[in-house]
Amino acid sequence: MAAVHSPEGVQPDGLWRSHVGIPIRNLWLLLMYASDLAAFGRRFDGMADESADLPELLARMLAWVVERRLRQNLSRAYEPKVAVLHRVRGRIDWLRTESGQHLNRGEVVCRFEDLTCDTPRNRLVRAALEQMAAQVSNREVHRRCRTLARQLEEQGVAAGRPSRADLARDQIARHDAEDRLMVKVAELALDQVLPSEAEGDARSTRLERDERLLRRIFEKAVAGLYRCELHGVDGWTVAPQKSLAWDVADRSAGLDALLPGMNADVVLQRSGGAGKARRIIIETKFADVLTTNPFGKDIFKNGHLYQLYAYLQTQVGRGEALADAAEGILLYPVVGQHIDEWAMIQGHRIRLATVDLTSTADQLRARLLGLVSEIGES
């Protein structure tokens, strides 16, 4: 990604920006789409204070969501329990009862289900509140998070982050939209995807240190934006991480174990609706869009072009008209740069385009949506 060096933290115009000048609202927008929170975005209008840092914004959002949920009462569920009791409840665990000689004391070890607020999703939220309370510097936000964590404790929610297995077992029903929102925000906080940049802080953030994480965030944000804004509109469907198969007619015995897979970042397809049928394969690249050849001339990176060409051409000739005329887009995030070039190559329109992360959030969204318009429409 092309870097433009500028001071960290709050700028003279009063707006917080990252170390390469990306406004907080745009980082927030990318993280919202990457974490599937964009569907709830309108609920947080006015919450993204430009003078705040991202952890504080997330803490505010988390507090707002939990306060709203507590007004409606926390969800409860039957959770399996094991306890030493003086009366039988549920089933007796004879092995533990005998090995612990509980009968001699008039006790039995019982296994039963108890209706409780101490569910994996609620434990996840309490853990997120406690972490954000320790992370933010704003006293009011810190107090809100600590108070809410204490309220969850009073309702019987235990401390500690639940395991992935526990969360997988605690399936959230379709009608539990408030719980789904609360869990999404809590996961975002606990996964520490957010940068903690602040004015005068010379430490590199996780977003700076881990290029793989940055690449993944951008890739997921692009897929999330199209899924949220385009899926189901005018016949469009959105398929993130779409697997593409090689057109192999014959093979040696060991080929399957060695042949690399092909997974397109996003595949957009319109088979109905008002516009013409189209298939667009989008490959995101969190890297510089240009490189220099031996003669010092700026050129597009051939490896990226070869990859996109393979994604398109390997699907041709299989009796699917959309695949035969599929389009491809190489998409690069940049700072203060604009490139948008295209060509028809063997029946495929291939486009190399940038999206400027220093533009406004509305411009960023419009740019990504405009890329799937017909050439000349956007």
Secondary structure, DSSP 8 states (H G I E B T S, - for coil): --------EE-TTS-EE-TT--BHHHHHHHHHHHTT-GGGGGGGTT---TTS-HHHHHHHHHHHHHHHHHHT----EEEEEEEEESS--SEE-HHHHHHTT-GGGT-EEEEEEEEES--HHHHHHHHHHHHHHHH---HHHHHHHHHHHHHHHHTT--SS---HHHHHHS---TT-HHHHHHHHHHHHHHTT-S----TT--S--HHHH-HHHHHHHHHHHHHHHHHHHTTTSTTEEEEEEEEE----SS--TTHHHHS--EEEEEEEEESSSSS--EEEEEEE--S-SEEE-TTS-EEE-HHHHHHHHHHHHTTTTSS-HHHHT-EEEEEEEESS---EEEEEETTEEEEEEEEETTS-HHHHHHHHHHTTS-TTT-
